[in-house]
Amino acid sequence: MFRTNRRRFLQQSALLSLSLTAGSGSRAYAANEKISVACIGVRGRGNSVMHSFAAEPDCEITHICDVREAVRAQRGEEIKNKTGRMPKLANDYRELLDDPSIDAFMVATPDHWHALLTIDACLANKDVYVEKPASHNILEGKTAVAAARQQKRIVQMGTQIRSAAFLHEAAQYVQSGALGQVIYGKAWETARNGAVHLESDSAPPAGLDYELWQGPAPQRAYNKTIVEGAWRWLFDYGTGDLGNDGVHRIDYCRYVMGLHEMPQAISCSGGKFFFQDDQQWPDTMLVNYDYPGKVLQYEMRLWSKPSLHGAGEGAVIYGENGWLLLTNNSWKAFDADDKLVKEGRSDSGQQAHIRNFLDAVRSRKRESLNQEIYSGHVSTVMCHAGNIAWRTGKKLRFDATTETFDDAEANQHLGREHRKGFELPKIG
């Protein structure tokens, strides 16, 4: 397995010698020409997203990449049976970067790989559809945005509800002034999660490239429980449930409230109060995000079955003349007397989100994306910032220009040292 250092050096050196134009690295597509997509990480969520891409008539899954040999072989056969065409199979995504036949990457790996894959794809002049959260930490996300801008790539984050019809209806209703002045919004997650107990470390199984699975994360012995899913609840790989599920609810709450930029200040109360196990992130959180004249709050209870407003996850937006309830597929507006006055419903937007991405790949109009990388980065930063506020126990002010905090301890959590061979490149 080769390392990325020389590749990135050559890519960035070449970029410095070129005067980039609006169409650099992109091409025009004939009306009947298919967009070729390489799907990276296809075990769970990635499998669902891959099949949604395959369902679009102007898209072809030409490559499948996964560090598990059995998974990529199985997914290849599934796509062959569905489309009649067998995609090429790869273990290491870096083998695909120089392939000019690939137009875009679909990224659905664990969180600690999201940003690095996005960056490498952009530097190779490929467009990217990346699952949420957009990064493992703020510095990675900032670098991914910079890479997308420098290379003029189309990059969409997979918070698919941004393309759901019901969400656009709800936003238009609030923007019409029907609720009057909107000041406060609240998003939440309530559920009874399972405990996380790690098995003993062992040798990695045959057919798994564990070195590549670790990627930029610190070196550690193979642990089946972590690799099979518990990574989400550990600092080195995941972002806790705030970055897992909370990013969706925070995102659609701020979208309907019209909060399109970074918050000015963040504070958090909470901790790991319920579970006595091996997970590291909190099971209880109340995060406040301060904006000029507005507040967005996020509540997380991973041990509590009772829901809010009949929804285990959702958001409410309060105005002077009423309020609006959002779930993952509906909205309801109430007047000041709690009388239902309007509502709407649709699916959660996954197919529409992929269609939106493919249309933007063709048009090269990143402004047409419903969740372009910077917007996805904002919602992801809000999750990272909430986690950092919890870890420091402080109310933090955030500078949106430098993407740093007003606190030295908090700034120690902006990024991390990447493992040798998987370094974070400097862009610009």
C-alpha positions in Angstrom: 0.0 0.0 0.0 1.5 3.3 -1.0 1.5 6.5 0.9 -0.2 9.8 0.0 2.6 12.3 0.7 4.2 12.3 -2.7 0.9 12.2 -4.5 -0.4 15.2 -2.6 2.9 17.1 -3.1 2.8 16.5 -6.9 -0.9 17.5 -7.0 -0.4 20.7 -5.1 2.8 21.6 -6.9 1.0 21.3 -10.2 -1.9 23.4 -9.0 0.5 26.2 -8.0 1.8 26.4 -11.6 -1.6 26.7 -13.1 -4.0 29.5 -13.4 -7.3 27.9 -12.5 -10.4 28.8 -14.5 -14.0 28.3 -13.8 -14.1 25.1 -15.7 -10.8 23.7 -14.4 -10.9 19.9 -13.9 -14.5 19.7 -15.1 -16.0 18.6 -18.4 -19.2 19.0 -20.3 -21.6 16.0 -20.3 -23.5 15.0 -23.3 -27.2 14.7 -22.7 -27.1 10.9 -22.9 -23.7 10.5 -21.1 -23.7 8.8 -17.8 -21.9 10.2 -14.7 -19.6 7.6 -13.4 -19.5 7.2 -9.6 -17.0 5.3 -7.4 -18.7 4.2 -4.1 -16.3 4.1 -1.1 -17.6 2.5 2.0 -20.6 0.3 1.1 -21.3 -1.8 4.2 -24.2 -0.2 5.9 -25.5 3.3 5.1 -23.2 3.4 2.1 -25.0 0.4 0.6 -28.3 2.3 0.7 -26.9 5.5 -0.8 -25.1 3.4 -3.5 -28.3 1.8 -4.6 -30.0 5.2 -4.7 -27.3 6.4 -7.1 -27.7 3.3 -9.2 -31.4 4.0 -9.5 -30.7 7.2 -11.4 -30.8 6.5 -15.2 -27.9 8.9 -16.0 -25.6 7.5 -13.3 -23.4 4.4 -13.4 -21.6 2.8 -10.5 -18.3 2.0 -12.1 -16.2 1.3 -9.0 -16.8 -0.1 -5.6 -14.2 0.4 -2.9 -14.3 -1.1 0.6 -11.6 -2.3 3.0 -13.6 -5.5 3.5 -13.0 -8.0 0.6 -16.3 -9.9 1.2 -18.3 -6.7 1.3 -17.0 -5.2 -1.9 -17.5 -8.6 -3.7 -21.1 -8.9 -2.5 -21.9 -5.3 -3.4 -20.4 -5.7 -6.8 -22.6 -8.7 -7.5 -25.7 -6.8 -6.3 -25.0 -3.9 -8.6 -24.3 -6.3 -11.5 -27.7 -7.9 -10.9 -29.4 -4.6 -10.7 -27.8 -2.9 -13.6 -26.3 -5.6 -15.7 -22.8 -4.1 -15.4 -20.1 -5.4 -13.0 -18.2 -2.5 -11.4 -14.5 -2.6 -10.8 -13.6 -3.6 -7.2 -10.9 -1.9 -5.2 -9.5 -2.1 -1.6 -7.6 1.2 -1.6 -9.4 4.4 -2.8 -6.1 5.9 -3.7 -5.9 3.5 -6.7 -8.9 5.4 -8.1 -7.7 9.0 -7.8 -5.8 9.0 -11.1 -8.5 7.2 -13.0 -10.0 9.7 -15.5 -13.1 7.6 -16.1 -14.4 8.4 -12.6 -16.4 11.6 -12.3 -17.4 11.5 -8.6 -16.8 9.7 -5.3 -19.6 8.7 -3.0 -18.1 8.5 0.6 -19.9 6.6 3.3 -17.0 5.4 5.5 -16.7 6.0 9.3 -16.5 9.6 10.3 -12.7 9.8 10.7 -12.3 9.2 7.0 -15.0 11.7 5.6 -12.9 14.8 5.2 -9.7 13.2 4.0 -11.5 11.3 1.3 -13.3 14.5 0.3 -10.0 16.4 0.1 -8.1 13.8 -1.9 -11.0 13.5 -4.3 -11.2 17.3 -4.8 -7.4 17.4 -5.4 -7.9 14.7 -8.0 -10.6 16.9 -9.7 -13.5 14.6 -8.8 -16.8 15.7 -7.3 -17.9 14.3 -4.0 -21.1 13.2 -2.3 -20.0 12.7 1.4 -22.2 11.4 4.2 -22.6 13.4 7.4 -20.8 14.6 9.4 -18.5 16.3 6.8 -15.5 15.8 9.1 -14.1 14.4 12.3 -13.0 17.8 13.5 -13.2 21.5 12.6 -9.8 21.8 10.9 -10.5 18.8 8.7 -13.8 20.3 7.6 -12.2 23.7 7.0 -9.6 22.1 4.8 -12.2 20.1 2.8 -14.1 23.4 2.1 -10.8 25.0 0.9 -10.0 22.0 -1.3 -13.5 22.1 -2.9 -13.2 25.9 -3.5 -9.6 25.7 -4.9 -10.5 23.0 -7.3 -14.0 24.3 -8.1 -15.6 20.9 -7.3 -19.2 20.0 -6.7 -19.4 18.7 -3.1 -22.7 17.7 -1.4 -23.1 16.5 2.2 -25.6 13.7 2.7 -28.0 15.4 5.1 -30.7 14.3 2.7 -33.6 16.1 4.4 -32.3 19.3 2.9 -33.8 18.0 -0.4 -37.1 16.9 1.1 -40.2 18.8 -0.2 -41.7 19.2 3.2 -38.6 21.0 4.6 -38.7 23.6 1.8 -42.4 24.1 2.5 -41.8 24.7 6.2 -39.0 27.2 5.5 -41.1 29.1 3.1 -43.9 29.3 5.7 -41.6 30.7 8.3 -40.0 33.1 5.8 -43.5 34.4 4.8 -43.7 35.9 8.3 -46.6 33.7 9.4 -45.0 33.1 12.8 -44.0 36.7 13.2 -40.5 37.3 14.6 -38.7 34.0 15.2 -36.2 34.0 18.0 -35.9 30.5 19.4 -35.6 27.0 18.0 -35.0 23.7 19.6 -33.8 20.4 18.1 -33.6 17.1 19.9 -32.9 13.4 20.0 -34.6 11.1 22.6 -34.1 7.3 22.5 -32.9 4.4 24.6 -29.6 3.4 23.1 -27.7 0.2 23.9 -24.6 0.1 26.1 -21.2 -0.3 24.4 -18.9 -3.0 25.8 -15.7 -3.6 23.9 -14.4 -7.1 23.3 -10.7 -7.9 23.9 -8.3 -6.8 21.2 -7.3 -9.4 18.7 -5.7 -10.0 15.3 -7.7 -8.5 12.4 -9.6 -11.0 10.4 -8.5 -12.1 6.9 -10.1 -10.0 4.2 -10.0 -6.7 6.2 -7.4 -4.1 5.5 -7.2 -2.8 9.1 -4.3 -0.5 8.4 -6.4 1.4 5.8 -9.5 1.3 8.0 -7.5 3.2 10.7 -6.3 5.7 8.2 -5.6 9.1 9.9 -6.7 7.9 13.4 -4.0 7.0 16.0 -2.6 3.5 15.8 -4.2 0.9 18.0 -4.7 -2.8 18.1 -7.7 -4.3 16.2 -10.9 -4.5 18.2 -13.8 -6.2 16.6 -16.4 -4.2 18.5 -14.9 -0.9 17.4 -14.6 -1.7 13.8 -18.0 -3.3 13.6 -19.8 -0.2 14.8 -18.7 1.1 18.2 -16.3 3.5 16.5 -19.1 6.0 16.5 -18.9 6.4 20.3 -15.2 6.8 20.7 -13.2 10.0 20.4 -10.6 8.8 17.8 -13.2 7.8 15.2 -16.6 9.2 15.8 -18.3 12.4 16.9 -20.9 11.0 19.3 -24.6 11.2 18.7 -24.3 14.9 18.3 -22.4 14.3 15.1 -24.3 11.2 14.2 -28.0 12.1 14.5 -27.9 15.6 16.0 -26.4 17.0 12.8 -29.6 16.3 10.9 -31.9 17.9 13.5 -29.6 20.9 14.1 -29.3 21.3 10.3 -33.0 21.5 9.5 -33.8 23.6 12.6 -31.2 26.3 11.6 -32.3 26.1 7.9 -36.0 26.8 8.7 -34.9 29.6 11.1 -32.8 31.2 8.4 -29.5 30.7 10.3 -27.1 30.1 7.4 -23.8 31.1 9.1 -21.7 30.0 12.1 -23.0 30.7 15.6 -21.3 33.4 17.7 -21.1 31.4 20.9 -21.6 27.9 22.2 -22.2 26.4 25.6 -23.1 22.9 26.8 -24.3 21.2 29.9 -24.3 17.4 30.1 -22.1 14.3 30.4 -22.1 10.6 30.5 -24.6 10.1 33.3 -26.5 6.9 32.4 -24.3 4.4 30.7 -21.6 2.6 32.7 -19.7 1.2 29.7 -16.9 1.9 27.2 -18.3 4.7 25.2 -16.6 8.1 25.6 -19.1 10.6 24.3 -21.9 12.0 26.4 -25.3 10.4 26.7 -26.9 13.6 27.9 -26.4 17.1 26.4 -28.1 20.5 26.3 -26.2 22.7 23.8 -27.0 26.4 23.2 -25.9 28.2 20.0 -26.1 32.0 20.2 -26.8 34.1 17.1 -27.5 37.8 16.8 -31.0 38.0 18.3 -31.7 34.3 18.1 -30.9 31.1 20.0 -30.9 27.5 18.8 -30.8 24.8 21.4 -30.1 21.1 21.0 -31.3 18.4 23.6 -29.9 14.9 23.6 -31.2 12.1 25.8 -29.9 8.7 24.8 -31.3 6.9 27.8 -34.9 8.2 27.8 -37.8 6.9 25.8 -40.3 9.7 26.3 -40.3 11.9 23.2 -41.1 15.6 22.7 -44.2 16.7 20.9 -44.7 13.0 19.9 -41.4 12.8 18.0 -38.3 10.9 19.2 -36.3 13.3 17.1 -37.2 16.6 15.6 -37.2 20.4 16.0 -39.6 23.2 17.0 -39.3 26.9 15.9 -41.0 29.5 18.0 -42.3 32.8 16.8 -44.2 35.6 18.4 -47.4 34.5 16.7 -47.1 30.7 16.8 -44.8 27.8 16.4 -43.8 25.1 13.9 -43.0 21.4 14.5 -40.5 19.5 12.3 -40.0 15.8 12.1 -38.0 13.8 9.6 -40.8 13.8 7.1 -43.4 16.4 8.1 -44.1 19.9 9.4 -47.0 21.4 11.3 -47.7 25.0 12.1 -49.7 26.2 15.1 -51.0 29.6 16.0 -50.6 31.4 19.3 -53.5 29.3 20.7 -51.9 26.0 19.7 -54.4 25.5 16.9 -53.1 23.6 13.9 -53.2 26.0 10.9 -51.1 24.3 8.2 -49.1 21.2 7.7 -47.2 19.2 5.0 -45.5 15.9 4.5 -43.1 14.2 2.1 -40.5 11.5 2.1 -37.1 12.2 3.8 -35.5 13.3 0.5 -32.7 10.8 -0.1 -33.4 10.2 -3.8 -34.0 13.9 -4.4 -30.8 14.7 -2.6 -28.8 12.5 -5.0 -30.7 13.8 -8.0 -29.8 17.4 -6.8 -26.1 16.4 -6.7 -26.1 14.8 -10.1 -27.8 17.8 -11.7 -25.2 20.1 -10.1 -22.4 17.8 -11.4 -23.8 18.4 -14.9 -24.4 22.1 -14.6 -21.3 22.9 -12.6 -23.5 25.3 -10.5 -22.6 24.6 -6.9 -25.1 27.2 -5.8 -27.8 24.8 -6.9 -26.9 22.2 -4.3 -29.3 21.9 -1.4 -26.4 21.1 1.0 -23.2 22.3 -0.5 -20.0 21.6 1.4 -19.8 24.9 3.2 -23.4 24.6 4.5 -22.7 21.1 5.5 -19.5 22.3 7.2 -21.5 24.8 9.2 -23.8 22.2 10.7 -20.9 19.9 11.3 -18.9 22.6 13.0 -21.9 23.2 15.3 -21.7 19.5 16.4 -17.9 19.7 16.9 -18.3 23.0 18.8 -21.0 21.5 21.1 -18.7 18.6 21.8 -15.8 20.9 22.5 -17.9 23.1 24.8 -18.8 19.9 26.8 -15.2 18.8 26.9 -13.9 22.2 28.2 -17.0 23.0 30.4 -16.9 26.6 29.1 -19.0 29.0 27.1 -17.0 29.6 24.0 -17.1 32.4 21.4 -16.4 31.4 17.8 -14.7 33.4 15.1 -16.3 32.4 11.8 -13.4 33.9 9.8 -10.6 32.0 11.4 -12.8 29.2 12.7 -11.2 29.3 16.1 -12.4 29.8 19.6 -11.6 32.5 22.2 -10.1 29.9 24.4 -6.7 28.1 24.2 -8.0 24.9 25.7 -10.9 24.7 23.2 -8.5 25.4 20.3 -6.5 22.3 21.2 -9.6 20.3 19.9 -9.8 22.1 16.5 -7.9 19.3 14.8 -5.5 16.5 15.6 -2.2 15.0 14.4 -2.9 12.6 11.5 -1.1 9.3 11.5 2.0 9.1 9.2 1.0 8.3 5.7 -2.5 9.9 6.1 -1.5 13.5 6.8 -3.9 16.4 6.3 -2.7 18.5 3.4 -2.4 22.3 3.5 -4.6 24.0 0.9 -3.9 27.4 -0.6 
